[in-house]
Amino acid sequence: MLQFDAVERAAFFRNVFGYVSYPESWGIELIARALVAAFQQSAPAVAAAVANAAAFYGQHAAPVLLGATAALAAWRVVDRRAPMDAYSMAALSMCLFLILTPGFGVQYVGVVVPLLLALRIRDGFAVASMAGVFIGLIYLSFVTSWSPISTRHFSFPPAFGAPSFATWWLLVACSVRILRTRRWDVPASSRA
């Protein structure tokens, strides 16, 4: 039988609360980079402040990610007028993670697609398609040789900012749609 002793607990808390993703041109980090570039010449102090704020957020994003998910769960329990099914809660939690994370991982976007497909096929298909284009472009840029195929992984080029932002923005739109389509008309007797 496996035990969750003090060593495992310490490692778990260190990994969860000390999580620092590699900053990438995704979401909040992408917006910060665009603002830094926009203000670099005209207002260097603003650009430096945005860069410092983005770096601080990148180092301390884990509590924000955990707090957002905990707040969502708490809201689900407290606001009994707006019950959400498990698919909605799971999709919204994963979308929140993807919206708020300063880093990017291919596997992260892949996790939310089945949940979105279960809720609304159009949303799942839109996110899967845009993420597929975005991730496909990234992997094509990693190819160093076609025969035999070989890749070298590094930060994705700034030119992919548009498909990155489009994918991120679709997740924001899906989250808003999930929140707007809460079932207000569920009878009190069926609320859990």
C-alpha positions in Angstrom: 0.0 0.0 0.0 1.3 3.4 -0.9 1.8 6.0 1.8 1.7 9.7 1.4 4.4 10.4 4.0 6.2 13.6 5.0 8.7 13.4 2.1 6.0 13.0 -0.5 3.8 15.7 1.1 6.8 18.1 1.0 7.5 17.3 -2.6 3.9 17.7 -3.6 3.6 21.1 -1.9 6.9 22.2 -3.4 5.8 21.2 -6.9 2.3 22.6 -6.7 2.9 25.9 -4.9 6.4 26.4 -6.3 5.3 25.8 -9.9 6.9 28.3 -12.3 6.2 27.8 -15.9 8.6 28.8 -18.6 7.4 32.2 -19.9 6.3 31.9 -23.5 4.4 34.1 -26.0 1.1 33.0 -24.7 -1.8 34.9 -23.1 -0.9 37.3 -20.4 2.8 37.0 -21.2 2.2 37.7 -24.9 0.1 40.8 -24.0 2.9 42.0 -21.7 5.5 41.4 -24.4 3.4 43.4 -26.9 3.0 46.2 -24.4 6.8 46.3 -23.7 7.5 46.4 -27.4 4.9 49.2 -28.0 6.2 51.4 -25.2 9.9 50.6 -25.5 10.7 53.7 -27.5 8.0 56.2 -26.4 7.8 55.4 -22.7 10.7 53.2 -21.5 9.6 53.6 -17.9 6.2 52.1 -18.7 7.8 49.3 -20.7 10.1 48.5 -17.8 7.2 48.5 -15.4 5.2 46.1 -17.6 8.2 43.8 -18.0 8.8 43.8 -14.2 5.1 43.1 -13.5 5.1 40.2 -16.1 8.3 38.8 -14.5 6.7 39.0 -11.0 3.5 37.4 -12.2 5.5 34.6 -13.9 7.3 33.8 -10.7 4.1 33.9 -8.6 1.4 32.6 -10.9 0.9 29.3 -9.1 -1.1 30.8 -6.2 -3.2 32.8 -8.7 -4.0 29.7 -10.7 -4.9 27.7 -7.6 -6.8 30.6 -6.2 -8.9 31.0 -9.4 -9.8 27.4 -9.4 -10.6 27.4 -5.7 -12.7 30.5 -6.1 -14.6 28.8 -9.0 -15.3 25.8 -6.9 -16.4 27.9 -3.9 -18.6 30.0 -6.1 -20.2 26.8 -7.4 -21.0 25.7 -3.9 -22.2 29.1 -2.6 -24.3 30.3 -5.6 -27.0 27.7 -5.6 -29.0 29.6 -8.3 -26.5 28.7 -10.9 -25.5 25.0 -10.8 -22.9 23.7 -13.2 -22.5 20.2 -14.3 -19.1 18.4 -13.9 -18.2 19.0 -17.6 -18.7 22.7 -17.3 -16.8 23.0 -14.1 -13.9 20.9 -15.5 -13.8 22.9 -18.8 -14.0 26.2 -17.0 -11.3 25.2 -14.5 -9.0 24.1 -17.4 -9.8 27.2 -19.4 -8.9 29.4 -16.4 -5.6 27.6 -16.0 -4.8 28.2 -19.7 -6.0 31.8 -19.6 -4.0 32.7 -16.5 -0.8 30.7 -17.0 2.2 32.7 -18.1 3.7 29.7 -19.9 2.5 27.3 -22.5 2.5 23.6 -23.0 1.0 21.6 -25.9 -0.5 19.1 -23.5 -2.3 21.9 -21.7 -4.4 22.9 -24.7 -5.0 19.3 -25.6 -6.7 18.6 -22.2 -9.4 21.1 -22.5 -10.6 20.1 -26.0 -12.5 16.9 -25.1 -14.3 18.9 -22.3 -15.3 21.7 -24.7 -16.4 19.1 -27.2 -18.7 17.5 -24.6 -20.2 20.9 -23.8 -20.5 22.5 -27.2 -19.1 20.8 -30.3 -18.5 24.2 -32.1 -16.4 25.5 -29.2 -14.3 22.3 -29.0 -13.8 22.2 -32.7 -12.8 25.9 -32.9 -10.3 25.5 -30.1 -9.0 22.2 -31.5 -8.6 23.7 -35.0 -6.9 26.9 -33.9 -4.7 25.1 -31.4 -3.8 22.6 -34.1 -2.7 25.3 -36.5 -0.8 27.1 -33.8 0.9 23.9 -32.5 1.5 22.6 -36.1 3.3 25.9 -37.0 5.4 25.6 -33.8 6.5 22.0 -34.5 7.2 22.8 -38.2 9.5 25.6 -37.0 11.3 23.0 -34.8 12.2 20.7 -37.7 15.9 20.7 -38.4 16.0 17.8 -40.9 13.3 16.0 -42.9 15.3 12.9 -43.7 15.6 11.5 -41.2 13.2 13.8 -39.4 14.8 15.7 -36.6 13.6 18.5 -34.4 15.2 21.0 -32.0 12.9 22.4 -29.4 13.2 26.1 -28.4 11.0 29.0 -27.7 8.6 29.5 -30.5 9.2 32.5 -32.8 7.5 35.8 -32.1 5.9 35.5 -35.6 3.5 33.0 -34.0 2.0 35.6 -31.7 -1.2 35.9 -33.8 -2.2 32.2 -33.8 -1.1 32.0 -30.1 -3.3 35.0 -29.2 -6.2 33.7 -31.3 -6.1 30.3 -29.5 -5.9 32.1 -26.1 -8.7 34.4 -27.0 -10.9 31.5 -28.1 -10.4 30.0 -24.6 -11.5 33.3 -23.0 -14.6 33.3 -25.3 -15.4 29.7 -24.4 -15.1 30.5 -20.7 -17.5 33.5 -21.0 -20.0 31.3 -22.9 -19.8 28.6 -20.2 -20.5 31.2 -17.6 -23.4 32.7 -19.6 -25.1 29.3 -20.2 -25.4 28.3 -16.6 -28.7 26.6 -16.0 -30.8 29.2 -14.0 -34.0 27.2 -14.4 -32.9 24.0 -12.6 -35.5 23.2 -10.0 -34.3 23.5 -6.4 -35.0 19.8 -5.7 -32.4 18.8 -8.3 -29.6 21.1 -7.2 -26.6 19.3 -5.7 
